[in-house]
Amino acid sequence: MTIDNGAIISMIRRIKPDGSKARKKPQLPRQAKLSQKPTEVRYMTRTVRLMIGTAALLLGAGATMAETIVIGHFGDPTPMNVARAEAKFEAATDWDIEWRTFASGTDVIAAMASGDVAISELGSSPLAIAASQGVDLKMFMMSYAIGQSESLIVRNGAGIASLEDLTGKRVAVPVGSTAHFSLVGALDHAGISESDVTIMNMPPDQIAAAWEQSAIDAAFIWQPVQSQLMEKGSRLLGADKTAEWGFPTFNAWVVNSDFASTNAEALAAFAKTMDDANQAYLSQRSAWTADSGEVQAVAKMTGAAPDQVPAILEGYTFIPLSEQLSGPWLRDAAATMKATAEFLKAAGRIDNTIEDYSAFVDDGIAKSAAR
């Protein structure tokens, strides 16, 4: 909240003792002014002093008020939601956080390009697209490696038992997402042209609605919509399989570069809080049952059914921050972006790539958080 000192003083000057705004009056002769009753003058003086005192309190509160930061995410039922429920991110960063849910990576890219969002979760393929387009962002840690949390679900009775059976079928996916990248990779692996499949661009909620109406035959989608589709369908394959075929996907945390340069300490605290939340799950995942406090918190924050959350969590691969720095995740992120972008260009999804993607990776925040 920004408080304009001048605006407050101006407001005070325009307020009458009864609280209403004063209208401008013609200037009275000096003698008429002197005829004003002394008790009224004293009353007005006390009122104005009270207003000035109140304004000073507001100004002081405004000076210490936490900065509001918009953070984007996909609403996945992950361990970070326990920390969200307990306001641990706010406590660690001293930010007033507005958590904003996005339906796809393309929406995140647009929001970050406009400057509306400073920090967000973003999938590896839209990250490669954004970097290729020169969007001002940097990956500073992983959210999770995508396994069966994103899968190709086929509708019961659609006659799809293999990838080859997708020919002529209607397959829904949020275009430009990691799920889309995995779908294109699966088709490429099976030798199926995209033109042989009707690929329908839909956000998750529309996929769920279309599924209920039997308007689509299959969908490559993430949780919790995936679990809804499984009630009338089955998993043909997951992103863990397409990763084995050379199309790895993950969700990352990205930040605007200017914001990162002026908020390094708070970002390290954000990353550590995220890592602590993941470690809490990894250290006692068997205790995260449907009736546990942790799962109940995740369900409340995301809308996922508590009895489905434990199985959904198994579909994610959470990488400790120390391993992200030493393993092939942050260390090789630029190379992964380049390989992803080149595939997307070859598939006709983007027009150009760049030679070096290292400018879109910042491991300094994770190093500070891991100390």
Helices and strands as residue ranges (DSSP letters): H 5-13, H 30-34, H 38-64, E 67-73, H 80-85, H 88-93, E 95-101, H 105-113, E 119-123, H 124-132, E 138-146, E 150-155, G 163-166, E 170-173, H 178-190, G 194-196, E 198-201, H 204-212, E 218-222, H 225-230, E 233-238, H 239-244, E 250-255, H 257-262, H 264-283, G 285-287, H 293-302, H 309-314, E 316-317, H 321-326, H 333-346, G 358-360, H 364-370
